[in-house]
Amino acid sequence: MPVSKAPYKRTYAHTKSRGRERVITCGLCGRKVPRYKTFVVTKRFRITDPLIRQQVDKRFIHLLSQKIRVCPKCARFLGIAQPGKSVRKKHRRLGK
């Protein structure tokens, strides 16, 4: 069975040439991670109740989505990032 495909590969590209990178808090677990290691996930809020949908102005519905930054551990748990190279090799070797 082939390794599952995920939307991202874990390639870390530093944003600065030198010095300390900015630290960001994960939007799901609260872990502090360097900014270049995080994944951007769009979190959406959907209104399903028709009565509330009539009361909310259509111009403000697009404001109900926000971008959060997620650490690599949460990204792997949610299926956003692929597991590391060693894990992929292990699954290939075991034939799973």
N, C-alpha and C positions, 0 to 999 in steps of 0.2 A: 504494500500500500504506500503510495507516495506521500511525502511530507505535505501537510496542508499549506496552501498559499495564503498569505496575509497581504493586506494592502500596502504595508511598508516593510522595508528591510531595515535592520538596525545599523545604519551607517551614521556615525557621529561625525559631524563636520563642525569644527570649532568656528565661532563667530568672530573671535579676536585673534590677533597674531601673537600678542604677549599679555602677560598679566593674568589676574584672577578673573574668572568668568562670573557672571551674575548668577546668584542662586535663586531658584524659584520654588515655591511650595506646590506640590502636586494637588490638583483639584479634587482628587478622589480620596487619597489616603493621608495627605498632609505631610508626606516625606519631603525633605529639602534636597533638591537635585540641581546640578548645573543646567543652565538654560539650553545648552546645545544638545543635551541628552533627552529632552522632553519631546513629546508628541502632541500636536495640536488636535483637539477633538472638539467638534461642534456639538453642543448640548442644546437640544430643542425642547420647547414647551408647547404641547399641542392642546388646543381647546376642543373638546368633543361635545360639550353640552351646547345644544342649539340656542338656548335662551341666553347664555353668556356670550355666545358668538355674535348674536344680534346687538348686544349692548356695547361690545368692544368695537371701536372704530377700526376699519380695515387698514388705515395708515400705520397703526401701531402694532399690527400683528407680526411684522417682520422684526420687531425689536425683541421678540420672545425667544430668540436664539442667542447663545453666547459661546464664545470660544474659551475652552479651558485647556491648560497644559497638564499632561499626564506623564508620570514617571515610567521608566521602562518596565517595571514589575507590573504595574496596573495595565499597561499597554499589552503585555503578553497575556495577562489574565482575560482581558476583553477581546483578544484576537486581533488587535490593531497591528502589533509587531510580531515578527517571526521569532521563534526561539533561537538561542545562540548557535554558532557554527558547530560546536562540539556536540550539542544535543541533536542537531540535524544529522551529523555523521553517525551518531550512535543508533538512531532510528534506521538509517540506511544499512548499517552493518547488521542489525538484528533482524532486518526484513519486516519491520512493522509498517 
